[in-house]
Amino acid sequence: MSTARTLLGFDYGKKRIGVAVGQKLTATATPAETLHSSNDQPDWAGIARLIETWRPQALVVGLPLHMDGTEHALTEAAREFGRELEQRFDLPVHLIDERLTSIEAGHLLAGTTKNARRRKADIDKVAAQLILETWLSQNKT
């Protein structure tokens, strides 16, 4: 029998990191928020706050890849972000292919947000939701 296991999903970017929260029992996720990085550093205090609030048992980080599966300019940075999450918060971190999640998030939000800056932040957290839901659907046991 499955237990309600909480996870946080991350759509890593140099400027913004979308975050979603989900749980394994229903394999669903919800956009939480978008954190803004400064000086090429993630908002570690914001991430710590989210981890304290949601108390996840694991974290999922989207791994950016080109359409042909080769590494993207941000692939190694996302891996490093995952390693840093694991070290700072002593939680397991899972990486998952995130191809097309930002595009799909943009389609899902089309016409819902008028302000372009807000729309980018919304896309990031919805992309995190899609990343986490993909991982949850692939890891049902």
Secondary structure as UniProt FT lines:
FT   STRAND          6..11
FT   STRAND          16..23
FT   TURN            24..27
FT   STRAND          28..36
FT   TURN            39..40
FT   HELIX           44..54
FT   STRAND          58..63
FT   TURN            67..68
FT   TURN            73..74
FT   HELIX           75..89
FT   STRAND          93..97
FT   TURN            99..100
FT   HELIX           101..109
FT   TURN            110..112
FT   HELIX           116..138
//
